[in-house]
């Protein structure tokens, strides 16, 4: 029995030693530092900020129109008797576009002819009477008063003939006005009249576009109109002719605003005519403007500028430490050469151009040289 108790006590002391070993090992493992994860640097590209002193390139939307567009109308009122042309028809100078019923005007010609015959007969009678009285006066058989009366009647009759002749000429002109002719060679762009329609003098009925030069009219803001000069060069493109561009020059620069808008009309004329260009086609015209005051502008790649609730920003790269810092910027206009930065950057600084929206202020990055 004593032997059994001694063995049991020995087992208990051994168990306590084993527990102490397990606890010690656990504490040792807990004190060891976990292995550090390897830091992955985000690759970025960059560009150097520079100041451009090149002229600013601005693009404005416009509309093509023929170099000569003529709104045609009759000079007299009447009923349309004939319209021998249609939209799109090519016409030559003198071609008949429309004709009115000239019956009423021809009657006026006949009336004027009858009045002229009557005035001429009265004039012949007055002249003969004057010659008779002058003969009597020379023979002292008529008084001076009778001679003056006969002379005045003769002159009045001659003047009446002239007046009736003018009235006849006017009546004949009104008859000629009943036929509308094309003033130049061109194309009928619109027809706003039908046969048997009553029209008024001066009512616009036809739009004739002359063949030859093509103009493009654009609207420029008031801040730029002062920089436009006659003959200034421009490059024009049309949506309907992709891949084509046309050299042009300024022919007109507006001096008054267009309606209530703060813009001015500027017209450029294409140096090369293309039969595919028609009035009303949408166009874009490029103009280059000198930099104000001769100072340069900072132009950066648009992808380098990010925007969030705090505003627009860029990440400036410190190439020595390989870190980037967020910098607030103020931007101007977007041009074909880049986005203008008005403030926040200095010439020569490096800014990130790829991965901007995934960076954080002070982050270390992997610098990749821009291609």
Residue, then its C-alpha position, 0 to 999 in steps of 0.5 A: x500500500x505504501x509502495x502504491x502511494x509513493x508511485x502516485x506521488x511521483x506521477x503527480x510531481x512529474x505532471x507538474x513539471x510537464x505543465x510548467x514546460x508547456x506553459x513556458x513554450x507557449x509564452x516563448x512563442x507568444x513573445x516572438x514577432x510575426x514575420x513582416x509582409x513585403x511592401x509592394x510599391x505602386x508604379x507611376x509615370x510622371x512628366x515635368x511641368x513646363x511653360x509653353x509660350x506657343x499660341x493658344x489653340x481654340x476651336x469653335x463650332x460653326x455652320x457652313x454657308x455659300x460665299x454668296x447667298x441671295x434671298x430673292x423676291x418679286x418687286x410687285x404683288x400678284x398671283x404666281x403663274x409659274x414656278x419652273x425650278x425646284x430645290x437643288x437645281x443648278x441655274x444660270x444667270x438670267x434663268x427664270x425662277x418664277x412668273x406672276x400673272x401680268x394681266x393687270x400690269x399689261x392693262x396699265x401699259x395700255x392705259x399709259x399708251x393711250x394717255x401718251x397718244x392724247x398728250x402728244x396730240x395736245x402737245x402738237x396742237x399747243x405747238x401749232x397754236x404757239x407758232x401761229x401766235x408768234x407770227x401774229x406777234x411779229x406782225x404786231x397783230x397779237x399782244x405780248x400777253x397772248x404770246x406768253x400764254x401760247x408759249x406757256x401752253x406749249x411748254x406745259x403740253x410738252x412736259x405732259x408728254x414727258x410725264x406720260x412717257x415716264x408713266x408708260x416706262x414705269x408700267x412696262x417695268x412693272x410688267x417686267x417685274x412679273x418675271x423673276x430671274x436668277x441674278x447669278x449662276x448658282x443653286x436653288x437652295x429653297x423655294x417658298x412659293x407655289x403656283x396660284x399663290x398670292x404673294x406680296x412685293x418683297x416677300x422672300x420666295x427663293x434662296x439662291x446660293x452662288x457656286x464658288x467660295x464656301x464660308x463658315x460662320x462661327x461665334x467668338x466670345x467677347x474676350x477673344x474677338x479683339x484678337x481676330x484680324x482680317x486675313x487671320x489663318x484658320x483650319x476648318x473641319x466638317x463632321x460630314x467629311x471626316x479626316x479632311x481639313x481645309x485652310x481658311x482665312x478670316x473675311x469678316x469680324x463682327x463689331x456687334x454682339x449676336x442678339x443677347x449672347x456675348x458673342x461676335x460673328x466671325x466668318x472665314x472663307x475656305x481656300x479650297x472649294x469642295x462640292x460635297x460641302x453644302x450650306x448648313x453643314x456643321x463645322x469646327x474652326x481652329x484659331x490660334x491666339x497669342x498668349x496674353x502679355x507674352x507670358x507662357x502657360x502651364x499645360x499638363x496632361x489632363x489625366x494628371x489632374x484628379x478631382x474629388x470633393x475637396x477640388x482639383x489636385x495633382x500628385x507632385x513626385x519627389x524623385x529622390x525619396x520616391x514619394x508623392x504629395x498631393x497638391x491643390x491646383x486651379x485649372x483653366x481651359x482645356x486645349x488641344x495641347x493640354x489642360x491649363x494650370x493657373x496656380x498650384x504648380x511651378x515650372x520644373x516640378x514633376x507630376x504623376x500622370x498615371x495612377x493618380x486616383x489610387x495614390x495617397x498623400x506621402x505614399x512611396x511609389x515605384x517610379x517608371x520613366x515616361x515613354 
